[in-house]
């Protein structure tokens, strides 16, 4: 037995006047209803031919364009799914299409369009939009008898997509508020700087070009993109620079199987092939290294005026945390930190701060977990004021400006989880401080809490 509330909501949906509450009512019914009952109801509602009469050539054109766009989007997502190139948002959309992929493919195909698509891989090639063109293939799809089936499929597909969207956005208000949000990027748009000065987007570059530079993109079990940096097949001494984009951590595997985790807005320069005597890279920014041991070929990191020499170990290097200083933190193994004036060997749990100008090296024992917290998706603060905190956030989030109206004596120490939405992180900071935070047009407005 159908509920009156559902009946009314669905009538409003068919009339194009359903609001968010109506949509929730419809979703709830189809999630819990008997399939036979729901199917009969849909068939009855969508069987009436008069609902799909075309009163003019313009209406027919609109319908044709609409379904060709639907077809193009379906085929586009299908191709990207096969190549494992769907974004997070597209994955949610594709889940809705997948539930009815076979039916959609059958309903949206025509013999003529199938023939054309075999000759051309171009998506979205529309058949003639002239209703009097006499092309049976383009007319067959829009014959009146097919409309109930197509509309039913479209409804079920849209319904599935809505389920996934509503799982993330509970209300329409949340979508409106998102306009004043700052999000971390979904895709890793890392870049490759060539020796001739050209800057190439790795995500947009062709597979053939990347292979010519020894680069291969693979996905881990959790769908993380890993950049495998092998020896270039072209014999040269070219220096290449991999740049991790703002708001992203990039995982690289070098030719010697050493792993490098680049922090946001950091870069590593490496040769197209390591020499037989040593493996040398240069770092600008922050990175965590897990170096494959090779006693005959030491691994050397050049960071400003400092060299870190290792045989096989795990350590963190940062050139951007303290001005004119390089911080080297050792987690496992042993490294030598070398400047123009000093050479220091450190053991696990120790950190060196080497000075660019005079070559001095300071050593201390540190909390390793806090020093590499960024690698685990955390921000680390050590007795910092609001200016220091915001500078660290700005290194990850696309913040255009920061306005501070009124200071407090608050100091921040500890770690805070990095969130995709900046507002969520700021709310956490509000809970532990006497500040309030507001986002407006990529500007952060900070005030003393009342």
QUIKA-V758325 format. One record per pair of residues at least 4 apart in sequence whose C-alpha atoms are under 6 Angstrom apart, sorted by the first residue. I is the first residue (numbers start at 1). J is the second residue. D is the distance in whole Angstrom. If there is no record, write none. Layout:
# QUIKA-V758325
I:J:D ; I:J:D
This chain:
# QUIKA-V758325
6:10:6 ; 6:26:6 ; 9:22:5 ; 12:17:5 ; 12:18:5 ; 13:17:6 ; 13:18:5 ; 18:22:5 ; 29:33:5 ; 35:39:6 ; 42:46:6 ; 43:47:6 ; 46:148:5 ; 47:148:6 ; 61:129:6 ; 72:76:6 ; 72:123:6 ; 72:124:5 ; 77:81:6 ; 80:85:5 ; 80:86:6 ; 81:86:6 ; 86:90:6 ; 86:91:6 ; 90:94:6 ; 93:161:6 ; 94:98:6 ; 96:157:6 ; 96:160:5 ; 96:161:4 ; 97:101:6 ; 97:157:6 ; 100:104:6 ; 101:105:6 ; 104:108:6 ; 105:109:6 ; 110:137:6 ; 112:137:5 ; 117:121:6 ; 127:138:6 ; 136:140:6 ; 147:151:6 ; 148:152:6 ; 151:155:6 ; 155:159:6 ; 162:166:6 ; 166:170:5 ; 180:439:6 ; 180:440:5 ; 182:422:6 ; 183:420:5 ; 183:421:5 ; 184:247:5 ; 184:420:5 ; 189:203:6 ; 190:202:6 ; 190:243:6 ; 190:244:5 ; 190:245:5 ; 191:200:5 ; 191:201:5 ; 191:202:5 ; 191:243:5 ; 192:199:6 ; 192:200:5 ; 192:241:6 ; 192:242:5 ; 193:198:6 ; 193:199:5 ; 193:240:6 ; 193:241:5 ; 194:198:5 ; 194:240:5 ; 195:239:6 ; 210:215:5 ; 211:215:5 ; 213:232:5 ; 214:229:6 ; 214:230:5 ; 214:231:5 ; 214:232:4 ; 215:228:6 ; 215:229:5 ; 216:227:6 ; 216:228:5 ; 217:226:6 ; 217:227:5 ; 218:225:6 ; 218:226:5 ; 219:223:5 ; 219:224:5 ; 219:225:5 ; 219:226:6 ; 220:224:5 ; 226:251:5 ; 226:252:6 ; 227:252:5 ; 228:252:6 ; 228:253:5 ; 229:253:6 ; 229:254:5 ; 229:255:6 ; 230:255:4 ; 231:255:6 ; 231:272:6 ; 231:273:5 ; 232:272:5 ; 238:271:6 ; 238:272:5 ; 239:270:6 ; 239:271:5 ; 240:269:6 ; 240:270:6 ; 241:268:6 ; 241:269:4 ; 242:267:5 ; 242:268:5 ; 243:267:4 ; 244:250:6 ; 244:264:6 ; 244:265:5 ; 244:266:5 ; 244:267:6 ; 245:264:6 ; 245:265:5 ; 246:264:5 ; 246:265:5 ; 246:396:6 ; 247:264:5 ; 247:396:4 ; 247:397:6 ; 248:264:5 ; 249:262:6 ; 249:263:5 ; 249:264:6 ; 250:261:6 ; 250:262:5 ; 251:260:6 ; 251:261:5 ; 252:259:6 ; 252:260:5 ; 253:257:6 ; 253:258:6 ; 253:259:5 ; 254:258:5 ; 258:290:6 ; 258:291:5 ; 258:292:5 ; 259:289:6 ; 259:290:5 ; 260:288:6 ; 260:289:5 ; 261:287:5 ; 261:288:5 ; 262:266:6 ; 262:287:5 ; 263:286:5 ; 263:287:6 ; 264:396:6 ; 266:284:6 ; 266:285:4 ; 266:286:6 ; 267:283:6 ; 267:284:5 ; 268:282:6 ; 268:283:5 ; 269:281:6 ; 269:282:5 ; 270:281:5 ; 274:279:5 ; 277:297:5 ; 278:297:4 ; 278:298:5 ; 279:299:5 ; 280:299:6 ; 280:300:5 ; 280:301:6 ; 281:301:5 ; 282:301:6 ; 282:302:5 ; 282:303:6 ; 283:303:5 ; 285:318:6 ; 285:319:5 ; 285:320:5 ; 286:317:6 ; 286:318:4 ; 287:316:6 ; 287:317:6 ; 288:315:6 ; 288:316:4 ; 289:314:5 ; 289:315:5 ; 290:313:6 ; 290:314:4 ; 291:312:5 ; 291:313:5 ; 292:312:5 ; 293:311:5 ; 293:312:4 ; 294:311:6 ; 295:311:6 ; 298:310:6 ; 298:311:5 ; 299:309:6 ; 299:310:5 ; 299:311:6 ; 300:308:6 ; 300:309:5 ; 301:307:6 ; 301:308:5 ; 302:306:6 ; 302:307:5 ; 305:356:5 ; 306:338:6 ; 306:339:5 ; 307:337:6 ; 307:338:5 ; 308:336:6 ; 308:337:5 ; 309:335:6 ; 309:336:5 ; 310:335:5 ; 313:332:5 ; 313:333:5 ; 314:331:6 ; 314:332:5 ; 315:329:6 ; 315:330:4 ; 315:331:5 ; 316:328:6 ; 316:329:5 ; 317:327:6 ; 317:328:5 ; 318:326:6 ; 318:327:5 ; 319:326:5 ; 324:356:5 ; 325:354:6 ; 325:355:5 ; 325:356:6 ; 326:353:6 ; 326:354:5 ; 327:352:6 ; 327:353:5 ; 328:351:5 ; 328:352:5 ; 329:350:6 ; 329:351:4 ; 330:348:5 ; 330:349:6 ; 330:350:6 ; 331:348:5 ; 331:349:6 ; 332:348:5 ; 334:347:5 ; 335:345:6 ; 335:346:6 ; 336:344:6 ; 336:345:4 ; 337:343:6 ; 337:344:5 ; 338:342:6 ; 338:343:4 ; 339:359:5 ; 340:359:6 ; 341:359:5 ; 349:365:6 ; 349:366:6 ; 350:364:6 ; 350:365:4 ; 350:366:6 ; 351:363:6 ; 351:364:5 ; 352:362:5 ; 352:363:4 ; 353:361:6 ; 353:362:5 ; 354:360:6 ; 354:361:4 ; 355:359:5 ; 355:360:5 ; 369:373:6 ; 373:378:5 ; 374:378:5 ; 374:379:6 ; 377:418:5 ; 378:416:6 ; 378:417:4 ; 378:418:5 ; 379:415:5 ; 379:416:5 ; 380:414:6 ; 380:415:4 ; 381:412:6 ; 381:413:5 ; 381:414:5 ; 382:413:4 ; 383:411:5 ; 383:412:5 ; 383:413:5 ; 384:388:6 ; 384:411:5 ; 384:412:5 ; 385:411:5 ; 390:394:6 ; 394:399:6 ; 399:442:5 ; 400:442:5 ; 400:443:6 ; 401:443:5 ; 402:443:6 ; 402:444:5 ; 403:445:5 ; 404:446:5 ; 405:446:6 ; 405:447:5 ; 406:447:6 ; 406:448:6 ; 419:425:6 ; 430:435:6 ; 430:436:6 ; 434:449:5 ; 435:447:6 ; 435:448:5 ; 435:449:5 ; 436:446:6 ; 436:447:5 ; 436:449:5 ; 437:445:6 ; 437:446:5 ; 438:444:6 ; 438:445:5 ; 439:443:6 ; 439:444:5
